[in-house]
Amino acid sequence: MNLPNKIKIANLPTEIREIKRFTEYMNLPVKLYIKRDDETGLYVTGNKIRKLEYIAAYALENGYDTLVTCGGAQSNHARTTAYVATFLGMDSYLVLKGEKPPIYDGNYLLDKLFGAEVEWITEDEYTDSIEEVFAKVEEKLKKQGRKPLIIPEGASYPLGMFGYIEAAKELKEQFSGEKIDIDYVVSSVGSGGTLAGFLVGQKIFGLDTKMYGINVCDDAEFFKEKILFMFDEFKTVYPDYVDGLSFSKDEINIVDGYVGEGYGIPYNEEIDIIEKLAKIEGIILDPTYTGKAFYGLLDQIRKGTFKEGSKILFVHTGGIYGIFPQKEKFNF
């Protein structure tokens, strides 16, 4: 199957690594592996670049000169979009929610280093009227003679889904080549696009494993509905790729209960797991996505959600720069 054009920016395929020392230390009754999508590149590190490789090709082919997207103050997607724009010789415009930080740090520091123009809006504006904000930004940029491409949050829309459709194909090839029979693939869910792409790719390429997501905001029901909507949208835009395929809500496995006080707000148990994994395996999770999801995975292993003796692959979707603004949470 021929996927759409993309521009190669990421270092792919990413490594699959068994974390034996950590598994033994935690006395887990499973074999635990990590897919190192945090190693897609020094500046682009993380899952968003897989999606943006396809978006970048579309932008160049259609004459866009400004990439516009949105996210939180420490958005990995916004930072990666800013990098890709600079890499392509384009401009970037980021709509970020919350208050402008008093100092440049983490992803926001990189946003500015990559030359992004940043507009700050309130949490309510972001939740209730981001489409209206996008429309105003688009109108403003067009009046300046620019041609902006609007990219939704997390690049979680049909074109962006190809990043993890392709990743499902990559997993199948790695499982076969490395002779690993993975029973479960688990990832964090923040905007839904990564899991949606995985689920579509699983069906297209016949990837024999169970997919699970652990949400870091909203709740499981919200994301099940969103992923179903995204599949229907994908089917409308790219019918040839999913001819004869269907989805039901029961096929979408999302484990709830690890959001804590809210998106981007880490809690003590999560920080403790981030520290342990870093010290034992040299792998650093982030406090917004992978820290919560990995803590949730360990908790679910202890609760028996995943069968004893199974092989579980956790997808590390990156986000290392988000750890720096949370440095006060760590007590060494």
JONOR-V848836 format. One record per run of one state. SS is the DSSP state (H for helix, E for strand, C for the rest). FROM is the first residue (numbers start at 1). TO is the last residue. Records with the same first field share a line. If there is no record, write none. Layout:
SS->FROM-TO  FROM-TO
//
This chain:
C->1-15  19-19  26-30  40-47  62-65  72-75  89-90  98-105  114-116  122-122  144-147  151-152  156-157  178-183  190-192  206-209  216-219  238-238  242-248  252-252  256-267  282-289  304-310  317-319  330-332
E->16-18  31-36  66-71  91-97  117-121  148-150  184-189  210-215  253-255  311-316
H->20-25  37-39  48-61  76-88  106-113  123-143  153-155  158-177  193-205  220-237  239-241  249-251  268-281  290-303  320-329
//
